[in-house]
Amino acid sequence: MEILKQAREAGTKVDLNALIDAIPYAKFIGMEVDQKGTEITTVLRFDHKIIGNPVLPALHGGVIGSFLETTAILQLAYETGGEVLPKPIDLTIDYLRSGKPQDTFARARITKHGRRVANVHVEAWQDEHTKAIAAAHGHFLLKPPEET
């Protein structure tokens, strides 16, 4: 991505909100980044289009899953400073509570960072940080294997 390349060449951290704007699905579901220092919190702004069960009402599970995955990718892009976005190898999502029709927040923590692969844990919450509505654990490819 050009945004990542420009940040690396300038020797700065990537502008995560500009990166969100460059990812059509993240922009469509209403993701934003709230960054204070090195702590990154992603925000999924509520919109009726992301409701999956109108009877409850509850957020769509696929939207929550993609929100968690994108949060992990943004955290890795910010911390690694690479020129390509990390690619998911696998992602396990635990849906813990129904997502209410309100703003949702998430934070990712890199649990292991290797040369080519990183492990990330992500939690999403709404009212209280201690009451997660969903959590994910994933492995991501940081850079493609070098050709021999």
C-alpha positions in Angstrom: 0.0 0.0 0.0 1.2 3.4 -0.9 0.3 4.9 2.6 2.6 2.3 4.3 5.4 2.9 1.8 5.3 6.7 2.3 5.3 6.5 6.1 8.3 4.1 6.0 10.2 6.4 3.6 9.5 9.4 5.8 10.6 7.5 8.9 7.2 8.1 10.6 4.4 6.0 11.9 1.5 5.3 9.5 -1.6 7.5 9.7 -4.1 4.8 10.7 -7.2 6.8 9.9 -5.8 7.4 6.4 -5.2 3.7 6.2 -8.8 3.0 7.2 -10.0 5.3 4.5 -8.0 3.3 2.0 -9.7 0.0 3.0 -13.2 0.1 1.5 -14.9 -2.4 3.8 -13.5 -0.8 7.0 -14.7 2.5 5.7 -18.1 1.0 4.8 -18.8 -0.5 8.3 -17.8 2.8 9.9 -14.4 2.1 11.5 -12.3 4.8 13.0 -9.0 4.9 15.0 -8.6 6.7 18.3 -4.9 6.9 19.0 -3.4 8.3 22.2 0.4 7.9 22.2 1.2 4.3 21.4 -2.2 3.0 22.5 -4.5 2.3 19.6 -8.3 1.9 20.1 -10.5 1.2 17.1 -14.1 2.3 17.1 -16.9 0.8 15.2 -19.6 3.5 15.0 -23.1 2.2 15.2 -25.2 2.3 12.0 -28.4 0.3 11.3 -26.8 -1.3 8.3 -24.5 -3.4 10.6 -27.4 -5.0 12.4 -27.5 -8.8 11.9 -30.5 -9.7 14.0 -33.2 -6.9 14.0 -35.4 -8.8 16.5 -32.9 -8.4 19.4 -31.4 -6.1 17.8 -27.7 -7.3 17.6 -24.7 -6.5 15.5 -23.9 -8.8 12.7 -21.3 -11.4 13.7 -19.4 -11.0 10.4 -19.1 -7.3 11.0 -17.7 -7.9 14.5 -15.3 -10.5 13.2 -14.0 -8.3 10.4 -13.7 -5.4 13.0 -11.5 -7.6 15.2 -9.4 -8.8 12.2 -8.9 -5.2 10.9 -8.0 -4.0 14.4 -5.2 -6.7 14.6 -3.9 -5.7 11.1 -3.8 -2.0 12.0 -1.9 -2.7 15.2 0.6 -4.8 13.3 0.9 -2.2 10.5 1.5 0.5 13.1 4.1 -1.4 15.2 6.0 -3.1 12.4 6.4 -0.3 9.9 6.3 -2.6 6.9 5.4 -1.7 3.4 2.6 -4.3 3.0 -0.4 -5.1 5.2 0.0 -8.2 7.3 -2.0 -11.2 5.9 -4.1 -13.4 8.1 -3.0 -17.0 8.3 -5.7 -18.0 10.8 -8.2 -16.2 13.0 -10.3 -17.7 15.8 -13.2 -15.6 17.1 -15.0 -16.1 20.4 -18.4 -14.4 20.4 -19.0 -13.7 24.1 -22.1 -11.5 24.2 -24.5 -10.0 21.8 -23.3 -6.7 20.3 -25.9 -4.1 21.2 -26.9 -1.3 18.8 -24.2 1.1 19.9 -20.6 2.0 19.3 -18.1 -0.8 19.8 -14.4 -0.5 20.7 -11.4 -2.8 20.3 -7.8 -3.1 21.2 -5.2 -5.5 19.9 -2.1 -6.8 21.7 0.8 -8.5 19.9 1.6 -11.6 21.9 4.5 -12.8 19.8 6.4 -11.0 17.0 8.7 -13.0 14.8 10.5 -12.1 11.6 7.7 -13.4 9.3 4.8 -14.3 11.6 3.1 -12.5 14.5 0.4 -13.7 17.0 -2.2 -11.1 18.0 -5.0 -11.1 20.6 -7.9 -8.7 20.2 -10.9 -7.8 22.4 -14.0 -5.8 21.6 -16.3 -4.2 24.1 -19.1 -1.7 24.3 -20.1 -0.4 27.8 -17.2 -1.6 29.9 -13.7 -2.6 28.8 -13.8 -5.5 31.2 -16.9 -7.0 29.6 -15.8 -8.1 26.1 -18.5 -8.9 23.6 -16.0 -10.8 21.4 -12.3 -11.8 21.4 -10.0 -13.0 18.6 -6.6 -14.7 18.4 -4.9 -14.8 15.1 -1.6 -15.5 13.3 -0.5 -13.1 10.6 2.1 -13.2 7.9 4.2 -10.0 8.1 6.1 -10.3 4.9 6.0 -12.9 2.1 8.8 -15.5 2.1 11.8 -14.4 0.1 12.2 -16.1 -3.2 15.3 -18.2 -3.7 
